[in-house]
Amino acid sequence: MKSETVESADSSSSPAIVGPLGPVGRVTAASYSGASTAAVAFPDPARRPYPDPRPAGSAVSASSALHAVLEDSEEGTLMDTLGMEVVTRDPDRTEVRMPVERARQVVGILHGGATAALIETAASVAARAAAPEGVIPVGAELTVSHLRSVSRGWVTATASPLHRGRRTVVYQVAVTDEDERTIAVGTLRSLFT
């Protein structure tokens, strides 16, 4: 990145502070500690340092391509790390299961954070299935209540909609063990972006 210095009418030789929209001030003795005299610059706002989350093309093809990519890109994610498997992917009822063995805390029971991750994952998968064309849901608020511990087998999170609006969706999730006992419940509110 090119460092910029702005000259002014006064004879000050202190470097300018350059923001994304141009000069925003000068380094003065009161604001400068003396570590360097190089100008400070911000990234060019027209250049994005990260990829656009929406592929190029029409809204319909972009959305379809993006949903396919999201569904196929679970390798290397937290889902992969915890061994989660999508059993049912539907906006009205989504099921995701996870082995307890890969997500225990030190005392041998299912880690509460892993349970929360399972709840958010099930609700997120459902929200993606419910999302209008051309948008992606992002989690905004997660609540979890842990009801009982489990130390073996698999747990299954079942997400069902509480609210599906134009800009937000709220899913309620129940997590059960292999004996169909409810071990946790939660909700996830997602925003469509």
C-alpha positions in Angstrom: 0.0 0.0 0.0 1.3 3.4 -0.9 1.9 5.8 1.9 0.5 9.3 1.3 1.6 12.7 2.6 -0.4 15.8 2.1 1.3 19.2 1.9 -0.5 22.2 3.3 -0.1 26.0 3.1 1.6 26.1 6.4 5.3 25.2 6.6 4.7 22.2 8.9 6.6 19.1 7.8 4.6 16.7 10.0 3.0 13.8 8.1 -0.7 13.8 7.3 -3.1 11.2 8.5 -4.9 9.9 5.5 -8.3 8.2 5.9 -10.3 6.4 3.3 -11.9 9.6 2.0 -8.7 11.7 2.1 -6.6 13.7 4.7 -8.1 13.8 8.2 -5.4 15.7 10.0 -1.7 15.9 10.8 0.4 14.2 13.4 1.4 16.8 16.0 3.6 16.7 19.1 0.5 16.4 21.2 -0.8 13.4 19.3 2.4 11.7 18.3 4.6 9.6 20.6 7.7 9.8 18.4 7.9 6.2 17.3 7.8 6.9 13.6 7.2 9.8 11.2 5.6 7.7 8.5 2.1 8.7 7.3 -0.8 6.6 8.5 -3.1 5.4 5.7 -6.3 3.3 5.6 -7.2 0.7 3.0 -8.8 1.9 -0.2 -12.6 1.5 0.3 -13.0 0.6 -3.3 -10.8 -2.5 -3.0 -12.3 -5.3 -1.0 -9.6 -7.4 0.8 -12.1 -10.3 1.2 -14.3 -12.1 -1.4 -17.8 -11.1 -2.1 -20.1 -13.7 -0.5 -22.4 -13.7 -3.5 -21.1 -15.2 -6.7 -21.3 -13.3 -9.9 -24.3 -14.0 -12.2 -28.0 -13.6 -11.9 -29.7 -13.5 -8.5 -31.3 -16.8 -9.0 -28.2 -18.6 -10.2 -26.0 -16.9 -7.6 -28.4 -17.9 -4.8 -28.6 -21.5 -6.1 -24.8 -21.7 -6.5 -24.3 -20.2 -3.0 -26.7 -22.6 -1.3 -25.0 -25.5 -3.0 -21.6 -24.3 -2.0 -22.7 -23.8 1.6 -24.2 -27.3 1.8 -21.1 -28.9 0.2 -18.5 -26.9 2.2 -18.7 -28.5 5.6 -15.2 -30.0 5.5 -12.9 -28.2 7.9 -15.7 -26.4 9.7 -16.9 -26.8 13.3 -19.5 -29.2 12.0 -16.7 -31.4 10.6 -14.6 -31.1 13.8 -17.5 -32.2 16.0 -18.7 -34.9 13.6 -22.1 -33.3 12.9 -24.3 -34.9 10.2 -27.3 -33.3 8.6 -30.1 -35.9 8.7 -33.0 -33.8 7.4 -32.6 -30.4 5.6 -36.0 -28.7 5.4 -37.3 -25.2 6.4 -40.1 -26.7 8.4 -38.0 -29.4 10.2 -34.3 -29.9 10.2 -32.4 -32.5 12.1 -28.6 -32.5 12.8 -26.9 -35.2 14.9 -23.5 -35.3 16.6 -21.5 -37.9 18.5 -21.0 -37.2 22.2 -17.6 -38.9 22.1 -16.0 -36.0 20.1 -17.5 -33.3 22.3 -17.0 -34.2 25.9 -15.7 -31.9 28.7 -13.1 -33.0 31.2 -15.6 -34.7 33.5 -16.8 -36.9 30.6 -20.2 -35.4 29.8 -21.2 -33.5 26.6 -19.7 -30.0 26.6 -22.3 -27.2 26.8 -20.5 -25.3 24.1 -20.8 -28.2 21.8 -24.5 -28.5 22.5 -24.9 -24.8 21.7 -23.0 -25.3 18.5 -25.3 -28.1 17.6 -28.4 -26.0 18.3 -27.0 -23.1 16.2 -26.0 -25.4 13.4 -29.5 -27.1 13.2 -31.2 -23.7 13.2 -28.8 -22.3 10.6 -29.3 -25.2 8.2 -33.0 -24.7 8.5 -32.7 -21.0 8.0 -30.6 -21.5 4.9 -33.4 -23.8 3.5 -36.0 -21.1 4.4 -34.0 -18.1 3.0 -35.5 -16.2 0.1 -33.5 -16.3 -3.2 -30.4 -14.2 -3.2 -29.9 -13.9 0.6 -28.0 -15.6 3.3 -29.1 -16.0 7.0 -26.6 -15.0 9.7 -27.1 -15.8 13.3 -27.9 -12.8 15.5 -29.1 -14.2 18.8 -28.7 -17.6 20.4 -30.2 -18.9 23.7 -29.6 -22.3 25.2 -30.9 -24.1 28.3 -29.1 -27.2 29.4 -31.5 -29.7 31.0 -29.6 -32.9 31.6 -26.2 -34.4 30.9 -25.3 -37.1 28.5 -22.0 -39.0 28.3 -22.4 -41.5 25.4 -23.9 -42.1 22.0 -25.4 -39.5 19.7 -27.5 -36.4 20.3 -29.9 -35.0 17.7 -31.0 -31.4 17.3 -34.4 -30.8 15.7 -35.1 -27.3 14.5 -38.6 -26.0 13.8 -39.7 -22.4 12.9 -41.2 -20.1 15.5 -41.2 -17.1 13.1 -40.3 -16.7 9.4 -40.5 -13.1 8.2 -39.1 -11.1 5.3 -35.9 -10.1 7.2 -35.6 -12.5 10.1 -36.3 -16.0 11.1 -36.4 -17.6 14.5 -36.0 -21.4 15.0 -36.7 -23.4 18.2 -34.4 -26.4 18.7 -34.7 -29.4 20.9 -31.7 -31.7 21.5 -32.4 -35.3 22.5 -30.3 -38.3 23.4 -30.6 -41.8 22.0 -33.3 -42.5 24.6 -35.3 -39.6 23.2 -34.8 -37.6 26.5 -34.6 -33.8 25.9 -31.1 -32.7 27.1 -31.2 -29.1 25.9 -33.5 -26.5 24.2 -32.6 -23.3 22.5 -33.6 -20.7 19.9 -31.6 -18.9 17.2 -32.7 -15.7 15.6 -31.1 -15.1 12.2 -31.1 -12.1 9.9 -31.4 -12.4 6.2 -28.5 -10.5 4.5 
